[in-house]
Amino acid sequence: MSLSPIPALAIRAYTATTALGHGRAAQATAMAERRGGLRRNDFGPDPLDTWIGRVDGLEDAPLPPEFADWECRNNRLAWLALQQDGLPDAVAAVRERHGPDRVAVVLGTSTSSIGATEEAYARLEDDGETAGNRRFPADLTRPVVHQPHSLGDFVRHATGLRGPCVTVATACSSSAKVFAQAARLIRAGIVDAALVGGVDTLCGSVLFGFNALGLVSAQPARPFDLARDGLSLGEAGGFAVLERGDDAPLLLRGYGESSDAHHMSAPHPQGLGARMAMQDALQRAGIAAGAVGYLNLHGTATPANDAIEAQAVAAVFDDALHAGSTKGWTGHTLGAAGIIESVFALLALEDGLLPGTLNSRDRDPACGAQIRFDNARNRIRYAMNNSFGFGGNNCSLLFGAA
């Protein structure tokens, strides 16, 4: 089925906070210097033997008192990320232009504030009334942090936006799909602008859950390397302000979504869903594959994922494409990966630095020429980001420079 091109959307502001630092400049500098943010795992009382991308400063940065009900690690990171790169001014501007009811909040997360729930169960105490009955400690008896919508609810209150508030939870594609959801809301006339983004933080469920699946490496992640043996987990937060119109230097040009539903945690063996997502994004943008200068790959460093994504990319793009995975810099930030790696694609459009793939040295012969390990510099007009989630929930985003 052929898709018609859709109107572009203006990107008024965008930001990312990761293990590389706070804000866009920290990300760009680390990419240029090929300086990764992974460290040996020091998270939790009994750290798993792995490497992680941990954001510094969260332990010493409680939420402002007026937001105490939402206090948790995930919302702390959301608040920190919201303060970067002029985002508060951009949010205020669209809120003033359109009214708070006409600006949506569409956020992606995989675990939301589950870390607070883990702590609450670890600290269960007797209720003092009935033998054997236990309850959460008083400081964690806050229902708003024990549900998946905690992030969206917090950001809605923190920004004063009152339009539709949507949480997207499709695992690792969550905060890529927020762009598509926001674009549909704007195109349908429900809103005129949207704050999109995603936040995920480290917690026991993530670290030990992925380890139980046999997907976590004891070494820093090596995407597309012949000896790759698993991912490094990370945490991150990022946001972007989208608005109706095409009068901005950076634009959302297209999106593609697919759900191949091949397996709960493994991609389709021929990369069917990945190809469909990339092709749909190109069609919605109305551009040819050869016009794309940079592709930020999903590239998790797991054996099956990387081989299948490389196969899908080679089926869609010619050898001139510069494609790389940035998860060697940040770790796999799960529900935040879509927004974070979209930021990297937008930075490539702005400054011409096309990241390669960190930590990887011995190229898997199954990879096409599109997969690059070294950085490059080139002024490009279009950049794409791939984010693929469990259950075949795939999303590709296409961005353009005006």
C-alpha positions in Angstrom: 0.0 0.0 0.0 1.4 3.4 -1.0 1.1 6.2 1.5 0.6 9.9 0.6 3.1 12.5 2.0 2.0 14.2 5.2 2.6 17.9 6.2 5.8 18.5 8.0 5.8 19.6 11.6 8.1 22.3 13.1 10.5 21.2 15.9 10.7 24.3 18.1 13.1 22.8 20.7 14.6 19.5 21.6 16.9 18.2 24.4 18.5 15.0 25.8 20.0 14.1 29.2 22.0 10.8 29.3 25.1 9.3 30.8 27.0 11.6 28.5 25.7 14.7 30.4 22.9 17.1 30.6 21.6 18.8 27.5 22.4 18.7 23.8 25.9 20.2 24.0 27.1 17.4 26.3 25.8 14.8 23.8 27.4 16.5 20.8 30.8 16.9 22.5 30.9 13.3 23.6 30.0 12.1 20.2 32.6 14.2 18.5 35.3 13.0 21.0 34.1 9.4 20.8 33.9 9.4 24.6 31.3 7.0 26.0 29.3 7.2 29.1 29.2 3.6 30.1 30.6 2.6 33.5 30.8 -0.7 35.5 27.5 -1.3 37.1 27.2 0.5 40.5 23.4 0.6 40.7 21.5 -1.2 43.5 22.6 -3.1 46.6 23.8 -6.2 44.6 25.0 -4.9 41.3 24.8 -7.2 38.3 28.2 -7.8 36.5 27.6 -5.5 33.6 28.1 -2.0 32.3 25.5 0.8 32.5 24.8 4.3 31.3 23.9 6.1 34.5 22.9 9.8 34.8 25.0 11.6 37.4 23.3 13.9 40.0 19.9 12.3 40.4 20.5 11.2 43.9 21.1 14.8 45.0 18.3 16.4 43.0 14.9 15.9 44.6 11.9 17.4 42.9 10.7 20.9 44.0 8.5 20.7 47.1 5.3 21.4 45.1 5.8 18.2 43.2 6.6 16.0 46.2 3.8 13.6 45.4 5.6 12.5 42.2 9.0 12.1 43.9 10.9 9.2 42.4 14.1 8.6 40.3 12.2 8.6 37.0 10.4 11.9 37.6 13.6 13.4 38.9 15.2 12.7 35.6 12.2 14.1 33.8 12.5 17.3 35.7 16.2 17.6 35.1 15.7 17.0 31.3 12.9 19.5 31.2 15.2 22.3 32.3 17.7 22.0 29.5 18.2 23.7 26.1 15.6 26.4 26.5 12.8 23.9 26.7 10.8 25.7 29.4 10.7 28.8 27.2 9.6 26.8 24.1 6.8 25.1 26.1 5.7 28.5 27.5 5.6 29.9 24.0 3.3 27.3 22.5 1.1 27.3 25.6 0.7 31.1 25.2 0.1 30.9 21.4 -2.5 28.2 21.5 -3.7 27.9 25.1 -2.8 25.1 27.5 -5.8 22.9 26.3 -4.5 22.9 22.7 -1.0 21.5 23.6 -0.7 17.7 24.1 1.7 15.8 26.3 2.7 12.5 24.6 5.4 10.6 26.4 7.0 7.2 26.1 8.3 5.0 28.9 9.0 1.4 29.5 9.1 1.1 33.3 8.0 4.6 34.4 8.4 4.8 38.2 8.6 1.1 38.9 11.8 1.7 40.9 9.7 3.4 43.6 7.4 0.4 43.6 10.3 -2.0 44.0 11.5 0.1 47.0 8.0 0.1 48.5 7.8 -3.7 48.4 11.3 -4.1 49.7 10.4 -1.9 52.7 7.0 -3.4 53.6 6.1 -2.9 57.2 3.5 -4.3 59.5 0.2 -2.3 59.4 0.0 -2.4 63.2 -3.6 -3.6 63.2 -3.9 -7.1 61.8 -1.4 -9.9 62.2 0.4 -10.7 58.9 -0.9 -7.6 57.1 1.8 -5.4 55.6 1.7 -2.0 54.0 4.0 0.4 52.0 6.0 2.7 54.2 4.4 6.2 54.7 6.9 8.0 52.4 5.9 5.7 49.5 2.2 5.5 50.1 1.7 7.7 47.0 -0.5 5.9 44.4 0.5 8.3 41.7 4.0 6.8 41.5 2.9 3.2 41.4 1.3 3.3 38.0 2.6 3.5 34.3 1.1 7.0 33.8 3.2 8.6 36.6 5.6 10.2 34.1 2.9 11.8 31.9 0.9 13.0 35.0 4.0 14.6 36.5 5.0 16.4 33.3 1.5 17.6 32.7 1.5 19.3 36.1 5.1 20.5 35.8 4.4 22.3 32.5 0.9 23.5 33.0 -0.3 21.8 29.8 -3.9 20.6 29.7 -4.3 19.0 26.3 -4.5 15.3 25.8 -2.0 13.5 28.0 -0.9 10.1 26.6 1.6 7.5 27.8 3.0 5.2 25.1 4.5 2.0 26.4 5.7 -0.2 23.5 9.0 -1.1 25.1 12.1 0.2 23.3 10.1 2.1 20.6 7.9 4.0 23.1 9.4 7.5 22.7 9.8 7.2 19.0 6.1 6.4 18.6 5.2 9.6 20.5 6.2 11.6 17.4 3.7 9.6 15.3 1.0 9.9 18.0 1.5 13.7 18.3 1.5 14.1 14.5 -1.9 12.4 14.3 -3.3 14.5 17.1 -2.2 17.7 15.3 -3.3 16.6 11.9 -6.7 15.7 13.3 -7.1 19.2 14.6 -7.3 18.1 18.2 -4.3 20.1 19.2 -1.9 22.6 17.6 1.3 21.6 19.3 2.7 18.8 21.5 5.4 18.2 24.0 6.8 14.8 23.2 9.5 12.8 24.8 10.4 9.9 27.0 12.1 9.0 30.3 13.3 5.6 31.7 15.6 5.1 34.6 17.6 2.1 35.9 15.9 -0.2 38.3 16.1 -3.9 39.4 13.3 -5.0 37.1 15.2 -3.7 34.1 18.6 -5.0 35.0 17.7 -8.4 36.2 14.8 -8.8 33.8 17.0 -8.3 30.7 19.6 -10.5 32.3 17.1 -13.3 32.7 16.4 -13.1 29.0 20.1 -13.6 28.4 20.5 -10.2 26.7 22.9 -8.4 29.0 26.7 -8.4 28.3 29.4 -8.3 31.0 31.3 -6.0 28.6 30.5 -2.5 27.2 28.0 -3.0 24.3 29.6 -3.5 20.9 26.8 -3.1 18.3 27.4 -4.9 15.0 30.7 -6.3 16.1 31.4 -9.9 15.2 32.0 -10.7 18.9 28.9 -8.8 20.3 27.2 -10.7 23.1 24.6 -8.5 24.5 23.5 -5.0 25.5 24.4 -2.4 28.1 21.4 -0.8 29.8 21.2 2.9 30.4 18.9 5.6 31.6 17.9 8.9 29.9 15.3 11.6 29.4 14.5 13.8 26.5 11.9 16.0 25.0 10.9 17.9 21.9 8.3 20.6 21.1 6.3 19.9 17.9 4.0 22.5 16.4 1.8 22.8 13.3 3.8 24.5 10.5 7.0 24.1 8.5 8.7 27.3 9.4 11.5 25.9 11.7 15.1 24.9 10.8 14.3 21.3 11.8 11.2 19.4 10.8 9.5 16.1 11.5 9.0 14.9 7.9 7.6 11.4 8.3 7.1 8.4 10.5 6.6 4.7 9.9 5.1 2.2 12.3 4.7 -1.6 12.1 3.8 -4.5 14.3 5.1 -7.7 12.9 4.1 -9.6 16.1 6.6 -12.4 15.2 7.8 -13.0 18.8 7.5 -11.4 22.2 11.2 -10.5 22.4 12.8 -11.5 19.0 12.5 -9.5 15.7 11.1 -11.0 12.5 13.9 -13.2 11.1 13.8 -11.4 7.7 13.3 -8.0 9.3 9.8 -7.6 7.8 8.6 -5.1 10.4 11.8 -3.1 10.3 11.6 -2.7 6.5 8.0 -1.7 6.6 8.6 1.0 9.2 11.5 2.5 7.3 9.6 2.4 3.9 6.5 3.9 5.4 8.5 6.8 6.9 10.0 7.5 3.5 6.6 7.4 1.8 5.0 9.7 4.4 7.9 12.2 3.9 7.7 11.9 0.1 11.4 11.4 -0.4 13.6 8.6 -1.9 15.8 6.4 0.3 18.9 7.8 -1.4 18.1 11.3 0.0 18.7 10.1 3.6 22.2 11.0 4.8 22.3 9.5 8.3 20.4 6.6 10.0 20.6 6.1 13.8 20.2 2.4 14.1 18.4 0.5 16.9 21.6 -1.5 17.1 21.4 -3.0 20.6 24.5 -5.3 20.3 22.4 -8.4 20.7 23.3 -11.0 18.1 19.9 -11.5 16.5 18.8 -7.9 16.6 21.8 -6.4 14.9 22.1 -9.0 12.1 18.4 -8.6 11.2 18.4 -4.8 11.3 21.5 -4.7 9.1 19.7 -7.0 6.6 16.7 -4.8 6.6 18.7 -1.6 6.1 20.6 -3.1 3.2 17.2 -4.0 1.6 16.0 -0.4 1.8 19.1 1.8 1.3 22.2 1.9 -1.0 25.8 1.7 0.2 26.2 5.5 0.5 24.1 5.7 3.6 26.0 6.4 6.9 24.3 4.3 9.6 25.5 3.8 13.1 24.3 2.8 16.6 24.9 5.2 19.5 24.1 2.7 22.2 27.8 2.2 22.8 27.8 5.8 24.1 24.7 5.8 26.2 23.6 2.2 26.7 20.2 1.0 25.7 17.8 3.5 27.4 14.7 1.4 26.6 11.6 3.6 26.6 13.8 6.7 26.3 15.8 5.4 23.3 13.4 6.8 20.7 13.7 10.4 21.8 17.4 10.2 22.7 18.4 8.8 19.4 16.1 11.2 17.6 18.0 14.0 19.3 21.2 12.5 17.9 19.7 12.5 14.4 18.6 16.1 14.8 22.1 17.0 16.0 23.5 15.4 12.8 21.3 17.6 10.7 22.4 20.7 12.6 26.1 20.2 12.8 27.0 17.6 10.2 28.6 15.2 12.6 27.4 11.7 11.7 28.2 9.3 14.6 29.6 5.9 13.9 29.4 3.0 16.4 31.5 3.1 19.6 33.4 0.1 21.1 33.0 -2.0 17.9 36.1 -3.0 16.0 35.7 -6.3 14.2 32.8 -5.8 11.8 30.2 -8.6 11.4 30.5 -9.7 7.7 26.7 -10.0 7.7 26.5 -6.1 7.8 26.2 -4.1 4.6 28.3 -1.2 3.7 25.8 1.1 5.4 26.9 0.1 8.9 29.8 2.5 9.9 32.0 2.3 12.9 33.9 5.6 12.4 32.4 9.1 12.7 32.1 11.2 9.6 31.3 14.8 8.8 28.9 15.7 6.0 26.1 18.3 5.6 22.9 16.3 5.2 19.3 17.2 4.6 17.5 14.1 6.0 18.2 11.8 8.9 16.3 8.8 10.2 16.0 7.1 13.5 15.0 3.4 14.1 13.5 2.2 17.3 12.3 -1.4 17.6 10.4 -2.7 20.6 9.3 -6.1 22.0 6.4 -7.8 20.2 7.5 -6.3 16.9 6.4 -2.7 17.8 8.6 -0.9 15.4 9.0 2.8 14.5 11.1 4.8 12.2 11.2 8.6 12.2 12.4 10.8 9.4 13.7 14.3 10.1 14.7 17.1 7.8 16.5 20.4 7.7 14.4 23.1 6.2 
